[in-house]
Amino acid sequence: MSQPAFDFDDADLGDVANPTYSVGELAEAINDSLRRGFSDGVWVRGEIDGLSNRGPHTYFSLVEHGEQGKAVLNVQLFAPMKRNLTPLLKKHRLDLADGMKVRIFGQLDFWAQGGRLGLKMAGIDPRYTLGDIAQSRDAVLRRLVAEGLLDANRRRPLSDIPLRVGVVASVGTAAWHDFHDELSRSGFGFRLRVVDTRVQGDVAEDMITASIRTLTRRSDLDTVVVIRGGGARNELAVFDAERIARAIAASPIPVLTGLGHEVDRSVADEVAHTSLKTPTACAGELIARVTAYGVGTETAFAAIVREADTVLARSNAALGDAAHRIARRTHAAVERADERLAMRVHTLRRAAPVSLERGTRRLDDAERRVYERAAAIVQRSSDRLDVTAARVAALDPAVQVARGWSITRRPDGTVVRSIVDLDVADVVVTTVADGTIESTIRATTPTPGVPNDE
């Protein structure tokens, strides 16, 4: 290529062989070359950066990090094309976002006013983005499986009454309100420890990981729940992050997930103790466990009552049988003694005075033995009767009151068994050994570690 001459005195601006362009003419020439060279458009792949929406249009840079540094291509997605592409993105549950790897189609254009080359976006390949997400997800799962971490959290025992719950959520969102309101409506005394966390965007991975680690280090929690309200598939991909998965796997307490996506399972779902579809389902799982524990407790208590009734009935029956046996044996003994006495009287009448005397002595001996035996039988039976009566009397509430216990009732006469039966300002009547005491409730304090009856 020949070098241009710099003899300014002889310069001919109209020289066809060595033309001089104005800036606008050069821009037009560049666009003509681009249209000829890429007449059918061009596919370009890269990572979205600096995405912004200005009015109905969307602008971002497509970047690639290489050995020579970062390559950048400006992309414009104008409103008409944006409307055309929206159904395709929704079908695959994708939203354009920073950090998202894409393969897009468009027309190259040199913007004279800004002096920049750009791409007017006209199409996108969702399979490229979904494939990248799936590939990254599978790689993380393979590493977790190789290290034996996939089932680590699932082996942690989940409490039958998980009332102390740590929550990783974006407070104020619909997902948070769905979870919180469901627990509130249950009527159980759930105690929540909440870490307000960004669950999407550039800082989401760091915040979610830190929140999980913060809560799982606490010793006063039964479980940790990670929730969000669904969203685009690429936004949910943050829960495929290896750091989040490792934080869950390393947790010494069970972690539940409710990430709001009905179809896909994230890596966080795979490593969690229990994964549910939605935040509401997470709350329902906790409520179901507490309800089942309550039902089991009530069932056990009812069984104890039935057994106590059965034992008492058997004792009463045994006491009645013993009393009847004592009566029958006493009557039989007396009857036999009368018979023997009559025989001896008959014998004495026929015998000599000596025999009469001997018979009299034998009769006296026999009479004494009869009465001693009857007395012994009666005494033993009476002793057993006293022991049984003492056991029955020990169950009498009046006896318990006399020993120093008391019974507290509501004004309608129902017995107060738990603090949940009372509200502040309620009037209660307490029965003690020598009378009753009427009180007004100022406050109730639950005993730590003791579950309520409800």
Buried (B, 14 or more C-beta within 10 A) or exposed (E): EEEEEEEEEEEEEEEEEEEEEEEEEEBBEBBEEBEEEEEEBBEBBBBBBEBEEEEEBBBBBBBEEEEEEEEBBBBBBBEEBBEEBEEEBEEBBBBBBBEBBBBBBBBBBBBBEEEEBBBBBBBBBBEBBBEBBBEBBEEBBEBBEEEEBBEBBBEEEBBBBBBBBBBBBBEEBEBBBBBBEBBEEBEBBBEBBBBEBBBBEEEBBBBBBBBBBBBBEEEEBBBBBBBBBBBBBBBBBBBBBBBBBBBBBBBEBBBBBBBBBEEBBBBBBBBBBBBBBBBBBBBBBBBEBBBEBBEEBEEEEEEEEEEEEEEEEEBEEEBEEBBEEBEEBBEEBEEEBEEBBEEBEEBBEEBEEEEBEBBEEBBEEBBEEBEEBBEEBBEEBEEBBEEBEEEEEEEEEEEBBEEEEEBBBBEEEEEBEEBBBBEEEBEBBBBEEEEEEEEEBEEEEEEEEEBBEE
